[in-house]
């Protein structure tokens, strides 16, 4: 995807966004202090990404530099050779049980909601 295409899509998504709400759309541009107290809002967080994700660097920055330091129970899952929804696609076509990342996400969800 070209830079121009990404900018075009971002412009479409942000058109009409109220001033001051940008941090919800581009969390990497927020002050790190904005994330303080996140532990009081959520008990645990799982962030997933694919190794070949086109926006891998900013997603990784938000997850590891902003989320992880502010949530005690943080899980970071990188799907080797994939993108962040590959395990869901495998599930949809009936191959979820063959995907180790699918199993990890399901185990995390079970653990989260059984506590």
N, CA, C and O of each residue as an XYZ file, in Angstrom:
460
protein
N       0.864     -1.173      0.000
C       0.000      0.000      0.000
C       0.904      1.227      0.000
O       1.829      1.327      0.806
N       0.634      2.140     -0.891
C       1.477      3.330     -0.990
C       1.156      4.334      0.114
O       0.087      4.292      0.722
N       2.096      5.227      0.355
C       1.900      6.300      1.334
C       0.674      7.137      0.961
O      -0.103      7.538      1.827
N       0.516      7.390     -0.319
C      -0.614      8.190     -0.789
C      -1.936      7.500     -0.470
O      -2.887      8.143     -0.025
N      -1.993      6.187     -0.699
C      -3.216      5.430     -0.415
C      -3.530      5.448      1.080
O      -4.685      5.625      1.467
N      -2.510      5.267      1.924
C      -2.717      5.313      3.373
C      -3.196      6.693      3.808
O      -4.107      6.806      4.627
N      -2.590      7.736      3.267
C      -3.022      9.099      3.606
C      -4.461      9.338      3.168
O      -5.236      9.960      3.894
N      -4.822      8.846      1.984
C      -6.191      8.997      1.489
C      -7.177      8.319      2.442
O      -8.202      8.900      2.797
N      -6.861      7.080      2.856
C      -7.756      6.347      3.769
C      -7.826      7.024      5.139
O      -8.894      7.083      5.749
N      -6.704      7.526      5.616
C      -6.701      8.224      6.901
C      -7.534      9.492      6.827
O      -8.271      9.812      7.760
N      -7.419     10.209      5.728
C      -8.227     11.414      5.554
C      -9.715     11.087      5.560
O     -10.507     11.830      6.140
N     -10.101      9.993      4.927
C     -11.505      9.579      4.927
C     -11.979      9.255      6.338
O     -13.085      9.627      6.732
N     -11.136      8.561      7.093
C     -11.510      8.119      8.438
C     -11.551      9.262      9.442
O     -12.308      9.205     10.411
N     -10.751     10.293      9.225
C     -10.670     11.366     10.216
C     -11.517     12.583      9.872
O     -11.618     13.510     10.676
N     -12.113     12.596      8.715
C     -12.941     13.731      8.311
C     -14.055     13.944      9.334
O     -14.813     13.022      9.634
N     -14.149     15.149      9.862
C     -15.189     15.474     10.829
C     -14.878     15.075     12.263
O     -15.739     15.193     13.134
N     -13.657     14.605     12.524
C     -13.292     14.227     13.882
C     -13.252     15.476     14.759
O     -12.597     16.455     14.403
N     -13.939     15.457     15.892
C     -13.921     16.628     16.776
C     -12.513     16.936     17.264
O     -11.739     16.029     17.567
N     -12.192     18.204     17.337
C     -10.877     18.620     17.816
C     -10.661     18.102     19.234
O     -11.568     18.144     20.065
N      -9.468     17.620     19.496
C      -9.128     17.081     20.804
C      -9.350     15.578     20.917
O      -8.950     14.972     21.910
N      -9.974     14.972     19.926
C     -10.235     13.532     19.947
C      -9.210     12.742     19.137
O      -9.317     11.521     19.021
N      -8.229     13.428     18.581
C      -7.235     12.772     17.732
C      -6.484     11.659     18.450
O      -6.092     10.671     17.830
N      -6.283     11.815     19.751
C      -5.511     10.813     20.491
C      -6.191      9.441     20.465
O      -5.530      8.418     20.644
N      -7.484      9.418     20.247
C      -8.195      8.143     20.161
C      -7.946      7.463     18.814
O      -8.088      6.247     18.687
N      -7.578      8.253     17.821
C      -7.333      7.727     16.486
C      -5.854      7.458     16.236
O      -5.503      6.511     15.531
N      -4.985      8.291     16.813
C      -3.547      8.139     16.644
C      -2.876      8.116     18.015
O      -2.221      9.083     18.404
N      -3.040      7.010     18.746
C      -2.516      6.965     20.110
C      -1.011      7.140     20.212
O      -0.507      7.538     21.263
N      -0.279      6.848     19.133
C       1.173      6.998     19.170
C       1.571      8.471     19.299
O       2.696      8.775     19.694
N       0.662      9.377     18.970
C       0.961     10.812     19.061
C       0.545     11.418     20.400
O       0.684     12.626     20.595
N       0.042     10.607     21.320
C      -0.381     11.136     22.609
C       0.800     11.277     23.556
O       1.838     10.638     23.384
N       0.626     12.107     24.534
C       1.605     12.221     25.611
C       1.562     10.914     26.405
O       0.480     10.396     26.680
N       2.700     10.391     26.768
C       2.731      9.115     27.500
C       1.941      9.182     28.802
O       1.436      8.161     29.268
N       1.829     10.342     29.384
C       1.082     10.483     30.631
C      -0.404     10.177     30.436
O      -1.092      9.819     31.392
N      -0.896     10.314     29.216
C      -2.301     10.023     28.917
C      -2.646      8.578     29.245
O      -3.798      8.266     29.546
N      -1.647      7.688     29.187
C      -1.853      6.261     29.434
C      -1.802      5.904     30.912
O      -2.196      4.800     31.288
N      -1.324      6.817     31.760
C      -1.239      6.540     33.198
C      -2.618      6.207     33.748
O      -3.610      6.841     33.389
N      -2.673      5.215     34.615
C      -3.939      4.820     35.222
C      -4.727      3.798     34.412
O      -5.834      3.418     34.796
N      -4.164      3.356     33.301
C      -4.856      2.368     32.472
C      -5.147      1.094     33.261
O      -6.180      0.454     33.065
N      -4.222      0.732     34.157
C      -4.417     -0.453     34.995
C      -5.695     -0.369     35.828
O      -6.288     -1.393     36.168
N      -6.111      0.839     36.151
C      -7.346      1.012     36.908
C      -8.594      0.872     36.048
O      -9.702      0.790     36.577
N      -8.431      0.843     34.743
C      -9.563      0.730     33.816
C      -9.722     -0.681     33.256
O     -10.840     -1.143     33.030
N      -8.603     -1.358     33.034
C      -8.635     -2.713     32.477
C      -7.738     -3.611     33.310
O      -6.716     -3.174     33.838
N      -8.133     -4.871     33.420
C      -7.362     -5.822     34.224
C      -6.196     -6.403     33.435
O      -5.108     -6.612     33.971
N      -6.446     -6.663     32.139
C      -5.398     -7.240     31.313
C      -5.622     -6.844     29.865
O      -6.729     -6.497     29.453
N      -4.526     -6.908     29.098
C      -4.565     -6.518     27.688
C      -3.749     -7.521     26.883
O      -2.666     -7.938     27.292
N      -4.294     -7.898     25.730
C      -3.528     -8.664     24.754
C      -3.461     -7.818     23.491
O      -4.483     -7.344     22.994
N      -2.263     -7.635     22.982
C      -2.066     -6.939     21.710
C      -1.484     -7.953     20.731
O      -0.532     -8.665     21.050
N      -2.067     -8.008     19.541
C      -1.583     -8.950     18.536
C      -1.115     -8.193     17.304
O      -1.604     -7.109     16.986
N      -0.168     -8.789     16.632
C       0.370     -8.187     15.418
C       0.958     -9.304     14.563
O       1.362    -10.351     15.067
N       0.993     -9.059     13.286
C       1.658     -9.995     12.391
C       3.061     -9.510     12.092
O       3.319     -8.308     12.032
N       3.942    -10.439     11.909
C       5.340    -10.109     11.625
C       5.474     -9.275     10.347
O       6.408     -8.483     10.221
N       4.550     -9.449      9.403
C       4.636     -8.726      8.132
C       3.542     -7.659      8.005
O       3.151     -7.287      6.898
N       3.062     -7.180      9.138
C       2.041     -6.133      9.195
C       2.556     -4.861      8.516
O       3.698     -4.458      8.734
N       1.717     -4.235      7.697
C       2.198     -3.028      7.012
C       2.387     -1.860      7.981
O       3.207     -0.980      7.718
N       1.661     -1.830      9.079
C       1.819     -0.764     10.070
C       2.477     -1.306     11.351
O       2.195     -0.837     12.453
N       3.344     -2.288     11.183
C       3.961     -2.979     12.320
C       4.669     -2.039     13.293
O       4.480     -2.150     14.504
N       5.469     -1.130     12.786
C       6.279     -0.284     13.680
C       5.430      0.578     14.625
O       5.684      0.561     15.829
N       4.433      1.330     14.136
C       3.649      2.130     15.088
C       2.785      1.278     16.016
O       2.562      1.659     17.165
N       2.294      0.130     15.540
C       1.507     -0.756     16.407
C       2.400     -1.285     17.526
O       2.004     -1.307     18.692
N       3.602     -1.708     17.160
C       4.550     -2.221     18.146
C       4.935     -1.124     19.145
O       5.064     -1.388     20.340
N       5.116      0.087     18.658
C       5.467      1.192     19.556
C       4.369      1.456     20.576
O       4.651      1.614     21.764
N       3.125      1.505     20.123
C       2.010      1.729     21.053
C       1.920      0.587     22.057
O       1.791      0.816     23.259
N       1.989     -0.643     21.557
C       1.844     -1.794     22.444
C       2.948     -1.869     23.494
O       2.671     -2.031     24.683
N       4.193     -1.751     23.055
C       5.311     -1.980     23.972
C       5.744     -0.743     24.750
O       6.277     -0.859     25.853
N       5.521      0.436     24.185
C       5.955      1.660     24.874
C       4.841      2.354     25.656
O       5.121      3.121     26.577
N       3.600      2.100     25.305
C       2.486      2.792     25.955
C       1.604      1.831     26.768
O       1.308      2.093     27.933
N       1.188      0.719     26.146
C       0.311     -0.217     26.852
C       1.071     -1.020     27.917
O       0.705     -1.009     29.092
N       2.113     -1.705     27.496
C       2.836     -2.613     28.396
C       3.264     -1.956     29.707
O       3.071     -2.556     30.764
N       3.839     -0.746     29.687
C       4.259     -0.153     30.966
C       3.089      0.237     31.883
O       3.292      0.508     33.067
N       1.877      0.263     31.338
C       0.732      0.737     32.112
C      -0.301     -0.328     32.435
O      -1.346     -0.025     33.010
N      -0.019     -1.571     32.073
C      -0.920     -2.687     32.380
C      -0.074     -3.826     32.944
O       0.832     -4.324     32.275
N      -0.369     -4.228     34.158
C       0.440     -5.276     34.795
C       0.360     -6.599     34.036
O       1.371     -7.279     33.862
N      -0.837     -6.963     33.585
C      -1.032     -8.230     32.888
C      -1.150     -7.943     31.386
O      -2.248     -7.795     30.850
N      -0.014     -7.869     30.737
C       0.055     -7.524     29.313
C       0.621     -8.698     28.523
O       1.649     -9.266     28.891
N      -0.050     -9.054     27.444
C       0.413    -10.131     26.574
C       0.640     -9.570     25.184
O      -0.217     -8.880     24.632
N       1.796     -9.871     24.625
C       2.185     -9.413     23.288
C       2.345    -10.645     22.412
O       3.168    -11.514     22.700
N       1.559    -10.721     21.342
C       1.572    -11.886     20.466
C       1.944    -11.452     19.053
O       1.253    -10.638     18.439
N       3.040    -12.004     18.546
C       3.498    -11.709     17.184
C       3.332    -12.976     16.348
O       3.946    -14.004     16.634
N       2.495    -12.891     15.311
C       2.294    -14.046     14.435
C       3.383    -14.058     13.367
O       3.420    -13.189     12.496
N       4.258    -15.037     13.442
C       5.377    -15.151     12.497
C       4.846    -15.323     11.075
O       4.003    -16.181     10.816
N       5.346    -14.502     10.164
C       4.981    -14.590      8.761
C       3.554    -14.189      8.447
O       3.072    -14.441      7.343
N       2.862    -13.563      9.407
C       1.450    -13.245      9.191
C       1.103    -11.811      9.489
O       1.966    -10.980      9.773
N      -0.191    -11.540      9.415
C      -0.757    -10.257      9.832
C      -1.707    -10.531     10.991
O      -2.036    -11.684     11.269
N      -2.145     -9.478     11.662
C      -2.841     -9.637     12.934
C      -4.162    -10.388     12.871
O      -4.662    -10.800     13.917
N      -4.745    -10.585     11.709
C      -6.015    -11.313     11.653
C      -5.896    -12.685     11.009
O      -6.916    -13.336     10.783
N      -4.710    -13.140     10.711
C      -4.556    -14.448     10.066
C      -5.187    -15.567     10.896
O      -5.833    -16.456     10.342
N      -5.005    -15.530     12.211
C      -5.579    -16.589     13.045
C      -7.105    -16.565     12.993
O      -7.741    -17.613     13.103
N      -7.701    -15.380     12.827
C      -9.160    -15.291     12.690
C      -9.617    -15.837     11.342
O     -10.644    -16.510     11.252
N      -8.860    -15.549     10.309
C      -9.182    -16.087      8.981
C      -9.123    -17.611      9.005
O      -9.974    -18.277      8.415
N      -8.120    -18.160      9.685
C      -8.026    -19.614      9.813
C      -9.251    -20.167     10.534
O      -9.779    -21.214     10.159
N      -9.695    -19.472     11.555
C     -10.890    -19.893     12.290
C     -12.117    -19.894     11.373
O     -12.891    -20.852     11.373
N     -12.292    -18.838     10.603
C     -13.457    -18.706      9.719
C     -13.529    -19.844      8.704
O     -14.620    -20.319      8.385
N     -12.394    -20.281      8.200
C     -12.402    -21.366      7.206
C     -12.279    -22.751      7.858
O     -12.095    -23.750      7.163
N     -12.381    -22.806      9.180
C     -12.376    -24.092      9.869
C     -11.013    -24.641     10.222
O     -10.897    -25.810     10.592
N      -9.970    -23.819     10.117
C      -8.614    -24.283     10.424
C      -8.039    -23.661     11.698
O      -6.827    -23.694     11.910
N      -8.892    -23.103     12.536
C      -8.407    -22.447     13.748
C      -7.577    -23.349     14.634
O      -6.561    -22.917     15.178
N      -7.986    -24.578     14.786
C      -7.264    -25.515     15.653
C      -5.868    -25.836     15.148
O      -5.037    -26.337     15.906
N      -5.599    -25.556     13.885
C      -4.274    -25.815     13.306
C      -3.321    -24.639     13.514
O      -2.121    -24.755     13.267
N      -3.863    -23.503     13.970
C      -3.070    -22.286     14.104
C      -2.693    -22.068     15.567
O      -3.570    -21.865     16.406
N      -1.406    -22.108     15.878
C      -0.935    -21.960     17.252
C      -1.335    -20.602     17.835
O      -1.591    -20.508     19.035
N      -1.394    -19.564     17.024
C      -1.759    -18.234     17.517
C      -3.235    -18.180     17.878
O      -3.612    -17.540     18.860
N      -4.071    -18.847     17.092
C      -5.493    -18.959     17.416
C      -5.657    -19.605     18.789
O      -6.439    -19.135     19.616
N      -4.918    -20.677     19.021
C      -4.997    -21.377     20.303
C      -4.561    -20.474     21.454
O      -5.154    -20.504     22.532
N      -3.519    -19.668     21.222
C      -3.045    -18.753     22.271
C      -4.089    -17.687     22.593
O      -4.312    -17.365     23.760
N      -4.728    -17.140     21.561
C      -5.757    -16.120     21.779
C      -6.951    -16.719     22.511
O      -7.466    -16.111     23.449
N      -7.395    -17.896     22.101
C      -8.519    -18.555     22.761
C      -8.180    -18.856     24.218
O      -9.014    -18.642     25.098
N      -6.983    -19.343     24.486
C      -6.562    -19.621     25.862
C      -6.555    -18.342     26.695
O      -6.976    -18.347     27.851
N      -6.073    -17.245     26.102
C      -6.046    -15.963     26.812
C      -7.469    -15.501     27.119
O      -7.749    -15.043     28.227
N      -8.367    -15.621     26.138
C      -9.764    -15.222     26.360
C     -10.432    -16.075     27.418
O     -11.144    -15.552     28.275
N     -10.213    -17.387     27.371
C     -10.778    -18.267     28.393
C     -10.270    -17.891     29.776
O     -11.041    -17.817     30.733
N      -8.980    -17.657     29.873
C      -8.391    -17.267     31.152
C      -8.961    -15.931     31.641
O      -9.218    -15.755     32.832
N      -9.152    -15.010     30.723
C      -9.678    -13.683     31.066
C     -11.101    -13.780     31.610
O     -11.416    -13.190     32.644
N     -11.943    -14.510     30.925
C     -13.360    -14.523     31.285
C     -13.741    -15.590     32.289
O     -14.884    -15.624     32.744
N     -12.816    -16.459     32.646
C     -13.096    -17.448     33.688
C     -12.598    -17.003     35.050
O     -12.831    -17.685     36.048
N     -11.911    -15.862     35.104
C     -11.415    -15.344     36.394
C     -12.494    -14.544     37.074
O     -12.280    -14.023     38.169
